């Protein structure tokens, strides 16, 4: 079975796409190849490095971070645009 088939529970389907320009087809093919390469690299990373790594909690404790934003009203925006 080649890369142009989709396998699901023993069945497969061929997926076809048409492009009006050759460059669009080329760009799409390159994007698919890059995605497949990324998936392969991620899977390799996940299988080799992640099982030996210990999970580290990097979240902030609840209530330790606040963010204050100035309130801007419609009147304030009109003043700024003048």
NORSUL-V361730 format. One record per residue. N is the residue number from 0. RES is the residue in one small letter. SS is DSSP state (2 for helix, 1 for strand, 0 for the rest). NEAR is the number of other ideal C-beta (glycine too) atoms within 10 Angstrom. D_LAST is the distance of its C-alpha to the last C-alpha in Angstrom with 2 decimals. Layout:
n: {N | N}
res: {RES | RES}
ss: {SS | SS}
near: {NEAR | NEAR}
d_last: {D_LAST | D_LAST}
This chain:
n: {0 | 1 | 2 | 3 | 4 | 5 | 6 | 7 | 8 | 9 | 10 | 11 | 12 | 13 | 14 | 15 | 16 | 17 | 18 | 19 | 20 | 21 | 22 | 23 | 24 | 25 | 26 | 27 | 28 | 29 | 30 | 31 | 32 | 33 | 34 | 35 | 36 | 37 | 38 | 39 | 40 | 41 | 42 | 43 | 44 | 45 | 46 | 47 | 48 | 49 | 50 | 51 | 52 | 53 | 54 | 55 | 56 | 57 | 58 | 59 | 60 | 61 | 62 | 63 | 64 | 65 | 66 | 67 | 68 | 69 | 70 | 71 | 72 | 73 | 74 | 75 | 76 | 77 | 78 | 79 | 80 | 81}
res: {x | x | x | x | x | x | x | x | x | x | x | x | x | x | x | x | x | x | x | x | x | x | x | x | x | x | x | x | x | x | x | x | x | x | x | x | x | x | x | x | x | x | x | x | x | x | x | x | x | x | x | x | x | x | x | x | x | x | x | x | x | x | x | x | x | x | x | x | x | x | x | x | x | x | x | x | x | x | x | x | x | x}
ss: {0 | 0 | 0 | 0 | 1 | 1 | 1 | 1 | 0 | 0 | 1 | 1 | 1 | 1 | 0 | 0 | 0 | 0 | 0 | 0 | 0 | 2 | 2 | 2 | 2 | 2 | 2 | 2 | 2 | 2 | 2 | 2 | 2 | 2 | 2 | 2 | 2 | 2 | 2 | 2 | 2 | 2 | 2 | 2 | 2 | 2 | 2 | 2 | 0 | 2 | 2 | 2 | 0 | 0 | 0 | 0 | 0 | 0 | 0 | 0 | 0 | 0 | 0 | 0 | 0 | 0 | 0 | 0 | 0 | 0 | 0 | 0 | 0 | 2 | 2 | 2 | 2 | 2 | 2 | 2 | 2 | 0}
near: {7 | 5 | 8 | 10 | 11 | 11 | 9 | 7 | 5 | 5 | 8 | 12 | 9 | 8 | 8 | 5 | 7 | 6 | 12 | 7 | 8 | 8 | 9 | 12 | 13 | 11 | 12 | 12 | 11 | 10 | 10 | 11 | 11 | 10 | 10 | 11 | 10 | 10 | 10 | 10 | 10 | 10 | 10 | 10 | 10 | 10 | 9 | 9 | 9 | 9 | 7 | 6 | 7 | 4 | 6 | 5 | 6 | 5 | 6 | 8 | 7 | 6 | 6 | 7 | 7 | 5 | 4 | 5 | 5 | 5 | 6 | 9 | 8 | 7 | 8 | 11 | 9 | 9 | 9 | 8 | 6 | 4}
d_last: {65.91 | 63.13 | 59.38 | 58.61 | 60.14 | 58.84 | 61.47 | 61.47 | 64.66 | 66.98 | 65.25 | 63.14 | 60.89 | 59.76 | 56.07 | 55.16 | 51.87 | 51.30 | 48.72 | 48.09 | 47.60 | 49.89 | 47.03 | 45.48 | 48.87 | 49.27 | 45.86 | 46.68 | 50.10 | 48.72 | 46.26 | 49.24 | 51.35 | 48.70 | 48.32 | 52.11 | 52.32 | 49.71 | 51.61 | 54.87 | 53.51 | 51.98 | 55.24 | 57.21 | 54.97 | 55.22 | 59.00 | 59.73 | 57.32 | 56.02 | 59.40 | 60.23 | 56.88 | 56.34 | 53.23 | 50.97 | 48.49 | 45.16 | 43.13 | 41.64 | 43.46 | 41.89 | 39.56 | 39.39 | 35.83 | 32.68 | 29.09 | 26.26 | 22.79 | 19.80 | 18.93 | 15.41 | 14.85 | 12.82 | 11.08 | 10.29 | 8.89 | 6.56 | 5.48 | 5.55 | 3.84 | 0.00}
